[in-house]
Amino acid sequence: MDKIMDVTGGQGGNAFLILGEEKTALVDCGMAYCASNLISNIKKILKKKTLNVILISHSHYDHIGAIPCLKKEWPNSKVLGAEYAKRILNRSNALKTIRSLSTQAAKLFDAEDLKEYDDAMMKVDHVICDGDILDLGDLYIQVIETPGHTKCSLSFLVNNEILFASESTGCMSKSGKIYPAFITSSAAALDSIHICQKINPRVIFSPHFGLLKASGASDYWRNCILAVKETKEFVLRLSEQGYTEKQILVQYEKMFRDDHSRLEQPMNAFILNAQSMIKTVLREKCV
């Protein structure tokens, strides 16, 4: 654990630096407004070393926003992500959405105006797939495909015992409550949770939370599964009572969002995610 450092640059998106003897890797990089602090944190740890690899768990703005700034600082670093993430970041409308949400986040967290960046630098350099191994020297990182939040969601297993779980498995608030995030498929999300549960890692890093205490890890996967099921049941129950998707969204926000999550996620981003989950539940019901 002494070779994994939290270098998060600000609220809303975590970043962890993994120090191998031969190479270094960054797991996610947070939002664009965090870039300056993130780079400063990384430099303090790397000293004379360089940043070799940027691993992205998926293509959402709060996990990849700082990529252009990182690439400017370390031009030889390589961004590694799923094939679908590579395709997403080749779309002009996706890049426009990323920029818009990044600007909103900067305002939410009272950050200075975003530094201008080149959309062309927001890209995946190399595609990685399930089972791929990244060798850092004394450490190795296994890629695990865990879709459900997005089609490009990846988890990363370090030395077969430390797991950086993707958002498909859910997100834990500082209050301890776990929120589901199955934007594309609740069934795929449940499968992804079961995959992670079967690995039974000694250490778990929960997305948007960080390192779990050992006392909370034992029930973590069970609570992730429960969060998915509770949301599905809630949406289906209201739908059967005649609620529209907009009305379900209002009730979902009241029921499932706490003060911590309001501070950590911009309202527009929450609405986009929640709307997608509601649509997913109702779509899967009809299949």
N, C-alpha and C positions, 0 to 999 in steps of 0.2 A: 504493500500500500504506500510505501514511502516513495514509489516511483510514479504515482498518480497524483497530480496536483490540480486543485480547483483554481482555474484562472478566469472564472466568470467575470465579465466586464461590467455587468449591470443587471438590473431586474428583467425578468421575462424570458431568459434563455441561458441555460448553463453551458459551460465549456470546461473540458478537462484535458490536461496535458499529460501524456504518457511518455515517460523517459526511458527509452531503451539504450543499451550500450552503444549500438550502432546507428539507430534512427530514433526520431521522435515523431509522435502522432498526436493530433488534436482531435478530440471527439466533440463534434459540433462547435459552433462559434458564437451563438447568440445573435442578438439583433444588431442592425447596422449602427445604431446610436452608441452601442457598447464598444465599438471597434478600437478607439484610442486607449481606453482602459484595459481592454483585452490584450492588445499588443504590448502595452507596458508590463502587464502581469506576466506575459509569456517571456519577455526579454529578461526580466529579473531572474527567472528560473533557468532559461537556456544559457545565459551568459555568452560563451563563445560558440555554443552549438547553434545549429540551424533548425528550422521547422521543416520536416520532410514531407509529412502527410497530414491532410485535413480530411477526416472521416465525417460524412454527413449521414445522420440517421434517417433523414427524409428532406424533401424539398421545400418545406415551409419557411417563411421569412424569419421566424424567431429562432431558427436553427442554422440558417445559412447567411443571414444578413451581412455579417462582417467579412465574408469571403473576399470581395474585391480589395478591401484594405489589407487583409492578410497577404493576398497575392502581390500586392504592391510592395509590401515590406519584405516578403520572402518569395521572390519571383520564381524560384526553382521548386517551391512546394507544389505538391500535386493534390488535387481534390478528388477523393474517391467516393463514389456513390452508386446507387442502383441504376440499371438501364433506364427505367421509367423516369427517374430523377433527371437523368441526362436529357431525355426527350422534353420533359416539362420546362427545363431551363433554356431550351432552344425556342420557346414560344414567347413572342413579344407580349401577348396579353398577360402571361404569367409573370414576366419581369415587371410589367406595369403594376400588377397587383402587389407584388413584393415591395416595390418602391412606395406605393401608397400606404400599405400597412406599416412599413418601417417609419414613415413620416408621422403617422398617427401615434405609434408607440413612443417616439421621441417626445411628442407633446404630452402624452400621458405621464411619462416619467420625468417631465421638466428638464429634458436634456437640451443641449444646444442644437442648433439646426444641423441636420445631417450634412456631412461632407459630401461633395459631389463625387460620384463614382461612375465607372464605365460598366454598363450592363453586360458588355462582352466578357467581362472578367467573372461574372456570376455563372459559372458553368462547372460541369463534372469533367475532369480531365481523363479519368480512367474508370471504367465500369467494374464493379465488384459484385460477386454473386454468392449465393448460399454455399458455405463450405470453404470459401477462399480463405487462405491464411496469409496474414501480413507479418513478416519476420522483422522484429526490431533489434535482434541480437539475442539478448537474454530474455526477452519477452516476445510472445506471439499473440496475435489477435485473430480470432476466428469470426468470420462474417456469418450472421444468421438472418435469413429473410423472415421477417415478422410483419406481414401485411395486415391491414385492417384499419389503421389510422389513415394511411395512404397506401397506394399500390407500390410505393418505393421504400417503405419503412424497413430499416435494418437495425438489428441489435448487434452488439459487439462483445465477444467473450474473450477476456484476457487470461492467458495461461490456464484455461479450462476451469477457472474458479471465480473470476470477477466479471459480472455481467452488467453492461450498460444496456438496459432494457429500452426498447423503442416505445414511442407513445401509443402504439397499438395496444399495449398491455394496460394502459391507463396512466393517470398522473395523480400523485399524492399531494394534497395541499399541506401547508404548514400545520393545519389543524389535525392532520392525520387522516382526513377523509380522502378516499380515492375516487377520482372522476374518470369515467370511461371516455374514450376518444375514437370510437369506431366510425370514422367518417365514410369509409368506402364499404365496409362489411363487418357486421357484428359477428358473423360466423367465422370469418377469417381472424378477427381479433381474438375470439375465444380459442381458436386453434393456436394462435401465437402465444397466448398466455400459457396454454398447456405445454407448448414446446419449451418455454422458459422454465416452467415448473419442473418439467422432467429433467432438465439440465441440473437443477438443484444447486445453483451457484452458492459458494460460501459468502460472497459479498454481492450486494445489489445496489446499483445506482438507478434510482427512479427518475424518469424525465421530469424536468422542471422542479425537482426537489433536491436530488443529489444522493449522497450516501445514506443508506438506511442503517439505523442502529440494529445490532444483532437481535435485540428484543422484539423489533417490529418485523423482522424478515420472515419469521416462521409462519405467520398468517397472511403474508403479503399477497401471494398468488390467489389464495382463496378469496381475499377481499377484492382483488381485481376482477375475478370471475363474477362475484356477487354484484359489483358495480355495473357490469354490462347487463346482467339479468334484471336488475332493479330498474334500470333505464328503459329497457325494452318493455317490461311489464307496465311501467308508468305511461309510456307513449301509447301502447296498445289499448290500455284501459280508457284513456281519454279519447282516443279515436273511436272506440266502440260507443262512448257516450255522446258522440257527435261533435266533438271539438275539431276545429279546423287546424291546419298545421301552424298557423300564426298564433292561435289560442293555446295550442300545446306548448309552443315556444315560450310564451309568457309564463305559463304555469311551471314549466321546466326550470326557468331562471329563478323563480321564487323558491322552488323546492330544493334544487341541487347546487345552487351557487352560493358560496359563503363569502365573507368579507375578504379573506385571504386571496381567493381566486379573483375577486374584483380588482384587487391591487396589482395582481400579477399578469392579468390578461386584458387587453383593450376590449371594450364592449363590442366593437365591430368584428373582431376576431372571434370572440365568444359566440356571437350570433351566427357567423359563418359555420363554425364547427357544430353548434347545436342544431341549426337548420339541417345540416347534412346528416347528422345522426338520426333526426326525426324522419327525414325522407328515406333513409336507409332502412329503418325499422318498418316503415309502412310499405316500402318496396319489397322487402324480404317476406312480408306477410302475404303478399300476393303471388309469390313464386310457388 
